[in-house]
Amino acid sequence: MTVIQATHLKFNYGSKQVLKDIDFTVEKGEIIGLIGENGAGKSTLLNILLGLLPAHGAATVLDQKPGTAFNKAHLGSMLQGDMRLSGITVLEMLQEAAAQYPKALDPQAILTEIGLQAQGNQRITSLSGGQLRRVTFGMALVGNPDLLFLDEPTAGMDAKARQDFWQHIETLRQQGKTMIITSHYLEEIQQIADRLLILQDGRFTFQGTLDELQAQHLETVISCRTELQPAIFKGLPAVTNVQQTGLLLKIHSTDGDLTLKALVPLLDQLHQISVTRKSLEDIFIQMTGK
Ligand SMILES: Nc1ncnc2c1ncn2[C@@H]1O[C@H](COP(=O)(O)OP(=O)(O)OP(=O)(O)O)[C@@H](O)[C@H]1O
């Protein structure tokens, strides 16, 4: 079942064209990783799908035009900088949010889920940045929405909070929720997303799974520790690049098998060898040149 459909979406801020031609669909239960450089237009796209910004072209969200009352009742969002800093407490904030939804969950239970049970009576203004992000997540969850837009959800969270957050996303996946998540933590996104949308210069330059993306950017990275000079490896078959950081070498190859065979005579001098495919981050940096 298609949850979101966008065709030829375009959007300008004044004379600045941010989205040039956006076409995509999202199916029920999918987790979409929406990635792009700073300023690529990810938040703008989410705001359009929420009905907060008007765009040219066609978009449906849950079979409705963006921004309808039905959509608001079934959609939870965690946007950047959308926390209204007021004097009320964390629990009151969640209760206020819950009151906007017809099938809301118990705010007290959400408080526990986001790991802020001890802060329920604390004023929003006294929370740390990471705690505020958790409250924003709680506000997105409390309406028990079918669809979630999470814009940079883990920005400002510490390592433990981020780990908890992604585990939570995994639970939501099992509940059949559909999610669009933007993040600059590409290592995290590549583990959770069913499908990636890469936004570049106002268009999606890639839509598909990580496997499909890696297949388009076939490269194996052989890492090892060695005292041998990088120049020795540069001439080996299929090697495209050799990076050195101290004793650590990263040998990039377009044919891992071929390069590994050529490394056999040197094995005595290579230590802690690992072989990996290119990560999403490597590919993203190659695609954007940044
Ligand atoms: N209210 C606004 N008025 C004018 N330009 C804006 C406005 N909001 C965003 N922009 C511009 O639109 C472009 C897209 O911004 P947007 O926030 O959608 O990008 P993003 O991909 O979410 O970036 P980031 O990863 O930094 O959050 C940027 O160039 C930004 O400067």
The ligand as a Tripos MOL2 file, in Angstrom:
@<TRIPOS>MOLECULE
LIG
   31    33     1     0     0
SMALL
NO_CHARGES

@<TRIPOS>ATOM
      1 N1         12.7360   30.1070    5.2860 N.pl3     1 LIG1
      2 C1         13.6650   30.0830    4.3430 C.ar      1 LIG1
      3 N2         13.8550   31.1270    3.5170 N.ar      1 LIG1
      4 C2         14.7820   31.1080    2.5540 C.ar      1 LIG1
      5 N3         15.5980   30.0420    2.3070 N.ar      1 LIG1
      6 C3         15.4500   28.9770    3.0970 C.ar      1 LIG1
      7 C4         14.4850   28.9290    4.1580 C.ar      1 LIG1
      8 N4         14.5740   27.7280    4.7490 N.ar      1 LIG1
      9 C5         15.5480   27.0460    4.1060 C.ar      1 LIG1
     10 N5         16.0730   27.8040    3.1200 N.ar      1 LIG1
     11 C6         17.1370   27.3840    2.1840 C.3       1 LIG1
     12 O1         16.6540   26.2680    1.4390 O.3       1 LIG1
     13 C7         17.6710   25.3150    1.2430 C.3       1 LIG1
     14 C8         17.2040   23.9580    1.7680 C.3       1 LIG1
     15 O2         17.0910   24.0330    3.1690 O.3       1 LIG1
     16 P1         16.6630   22.7800    4.0390 P.3       1 LIG1
     17 O3         16.5830   23.2320    5.4420 O.co2     1 LIG1
     18 O4         15.4750   22.1470    3.4430 O.co2     1 LIG1
     19 O5         17.9150   21.8070    3.8080 O.3       1 LIG1
     20 P2         18.3160   20.4620    4.5750 P.3       1 LIG1
     21 O6         18.6590   19.4710    3.5020 O.co2     1 LIG1
     22 O7         17.2750   20.0810    5.5370 O.co2     1 LIG1
     23 O8         19.6530   20.9150    5.3040 O.3       1 LIG1
     24 P3         20.3390   20.4400    6.7020 P.3       1 LIG1
     25 O9         20.9410   19.1050    6.4470 O.co2     1 LIG1
     26 O10        21.3820   21.4920    6.8980 O.co2     1 LIG1
     27 O11        19.2920   20.4460    7.7450 O.co2     1 LIG1
     28 C9         18.9120   25.8510    1.9310 C.3       1 LIG1
     29 O12        19.7110   26.4720    0.9710 O.3       1 LIG1
     30 C10        18.3720   26.8800    2.9120 C.3       1 LIG1
     31 O13        19.2900   27.9240    3.1000 O.3       1 LIG1
@<TRIPOS>BOND
     1     1     2 1
     2     2     3 ar
     3     2     7 ar
     4     3     4 ar
     5     4     5 ar
     6     5     6 ar
     7     6     7 ar
     8     6    10 ar
     9     7     8 ar
    10     8     9 ar
    11     9    10 ar
    12    10    11 1
    13    11    12 1
    14    11    30 1
    15    12    13 1
    16    13    14 1
    17    13    28 1
    18    14    15 1
    19    15    16 1
    20    16    17 2
    21    16    18 1
    22    16    19 1
    23    19    20 1
    24    20    21 2
    25    20    22 1
    26    20    23 1
    27    23    24 1
    28    24    25 2
    29    24    26 1
    30    24    27 1
    31    28    29 1
    32    28    30 1
    33    30    31 1
@<TRIPOS>SUBSTRUCTURE
     1 LIG1         1 GROUP 0 **** ****
